[in-house]
Amino acid sequence: MKKYLIPVAVLLLLGGGFFIRHAVAAPAKAAALDLEAINGITVGKTTEAELLSRSAFQTMDHRCFEADCVYHTERQNSLLSRLHMAPHMFLYTAVMVRYGTVTRVSVIVSRAGLLPVSVTQTSDLPAGCAGDPCSQPLRVPSKAVMGNRILFSTGSDFRNRMPEAFEPMCLSRLRGCNTYEELVPLAKGLHLEPSAH
């Protein structure tokens, strides 16, 4: 009986190692697929039928209320953050549809210690935007900054570059990513508000 204990122990260790490796890598892989799924969508032009022709949208969580629907995903580094091996982080994607046409595409990335960053494709940029894309602080009525938002129009090439706008590997990296430029390469050159304290 003793001669079987060592092989069984080795198999258990290998199986546990494989499970942990998979659990650490899975959020980044899933987030990369989410970003690929929303790539190339054009606000005001892409229809809900076109969304549903993409396999990812056929199984994606969605909620509808009358004429409005939102298709969304959320990925987080649950295992690494629970083990205190990386700050908690999540990446959320949302595609809003109204009367069968996409009205907004957004991605929000949040990491403990940094203000959240939202990246949104919209049909028209607000008056305060000097470029395309442009960044603006996200403020609450008390004027406190609650996050950063990056906006780009339907005419911007960024709608075709969503997978490279974010770094999904941050979800599976030990110690995570520590700067906006690591989390959101799109943020390079844009002046985002300082980190949360």
Disulfide bonds with the S-S distance in Angstrom:
Cys64-Cys69 1.98
Cys129-Cys134 1.84
Cys170-Cys177 1.90
